[in-house]
Amino acid sequence: MSAKFLTNEEIEEKIRLFLSDHDYQFNEKVVVQKRLKAVDFEVITSDSKVAILLFLWNRSVPYDKVYYAEEYMNKYEYSKVILVSRQMSPRAKEIIKKEKLPIEIIFESDFRTMKSSPLLGKL
């Protein structure tokens, strides 16, 4: 029996609930440029601006999406990007670690298995 994955909408709802419960100021589906994917959640704190991108595919997120996230940080002045995915390719993880990029990875399974939100302490 395979585990039931959470849908995009269920994860979005969990993120929305966490941000609202902790009084974060946030915007949803922020279009920064037409050719780029919309930022699913833009969280604004007193000292930073964080982008949350959802890549909830049925395959690993490839390494080029790490560079994609880095482009968001450089061009649109995000201090950090949080990637939410089901799986990440080993190369993508390696690039984040090796280049010391301010990119956090949260897996869909964390939303299913953790007692508190996986976003706790990440923003």
C-alpha positions in Angstrom: 0.0 0.0 0.0 1.5 3.3 -1.0 1.4 6.4 1.1 -1.2 9.1 0.1 0.5 12.2 -1.1 -0.9 15.5 -0.2 -2.2 17.6 -3.2 -0.9 21.0 -4.1 -4.1 22.5 -2.6 -3.6 20.7 0.7 0.0 21.9 1.0 -1.0 25.4 0.0 -3.7 25.4 2.7 -1.2 24.1 5.4 1.3 26.9 4.4 -1.5 29.5 4.4 -2.7 28.3 7.8 0.8 28.4 9.3 1.5 31.9 8.0 -1.8 33.2 9.2 -1.5 31.6 12.7 1.9 33.1 13.2 0.9 36.6 11.9 3.3 36.7 8.9 2.5 39.2 6.2 2.3 37.3 2.9 1.2 37.5 -0.7 0.1 34.5 -2.8 0.9 33.9 -6.5 3.2 36.8 -7.0 4.2 37.2 -10.6 7.7 38.7 -10.8 8.2 38.3 -14.5 6.0 36.6 -17.1 8.6 34.1 -18.2 9.2 32.9 -14.6 6.9 30.8 -12.5 4.9 32.8 -10.0 6.1 32.8 -6.5 3.6 30.7 -4.6 4.0 32.6 -1.4 6.0 35.7 -0.7 6.6 36.2 3.1 7.6 39.6 4.3 9.2 40.0 7.7 10.7 43.0 9.4 14.2 42.1 8.1 13.7 39.8 5.1 11.7 38.7 2.1 11.3 35.0 1.5 9.9 33.2 -1.5 8.2 29.8 -1.2 8.1 27.9 -4.4 6.1 24.6 -4.8 7.5 22.0 -7.2 5.2 19.1 -6.4 5.9 16.9 -9.3 5.9 13.1 -9.5 9.6 13.1 -10.2 12.7 14.7 -8.7 13.2 18.4 -9.0 16.3 18.8 -11.3 19.3 20.9 -10.5 18.4 23.7 -12.9 15.5 24.7 -10.6 18.2 25.5 -8.0 19.6 28.1 -10.4 16.1 29.2 -11.1 15.6 29.9 -7.4 18.9 31.6 -7.2 17.8 33.9 -10.0 14.8 34.9 -7.9 17.1 35.8 -5.0 19.4 37.9 -7.1 17.0 39.7 -9.3 14.0 40.2 -7.0 15.9 40.7 -3.7 14.7 37.7 -1.8 16.9 36.8 1.2 15.9 33.2 1.0 14.0 30.7 -1.1 12.1 27.7 0.3 11.6 24.9 -2.2 8.7 22.5 -1.4 8.9 19.3 -3.4 8.2 15.6 -3.2 11.8 14.7 -4.3 15.1 16.5 -5.0 17.8 15.2 -7.3 21.1 14.5 -5.6 22.8 17.0 -7.8 20.3 19.8 -6.8 21.1 19.1 -3.1 24.8 19.1 -3.8 24.7 22.5 -5.6 22.8 24.1 -2.7 25.3 22.7 -0.1 28.5 23.3 -2.1 27.6 26.9 -3.1 26.1 27.6 0.3 23.0 29.0 -1.2 20.2 30.4 1.1 17.8 27.8 -0.3 15.9 25.5 2.1 14.3 22.3 1.0 11.1 21.0 2.5 9.6 17.8 1.4 5.9 17.1 1.0 6.3 14.1 3.4 7.3 16.6 6.1 3.9 18.1 6.0 2.3 14.7 6.4 4.6 13.3 9.1 5.8 16.2 11.3 3.7 17.2 14.3 4.4 20.9 13.8 4.8 22.7 10.5 8.1 22.1 8.7 8.1 25.9 8.1 8.7 26.5 11.8 12.1 28.2 12.2 12.7 28.5 8.4 11.3 32.0 7.9 
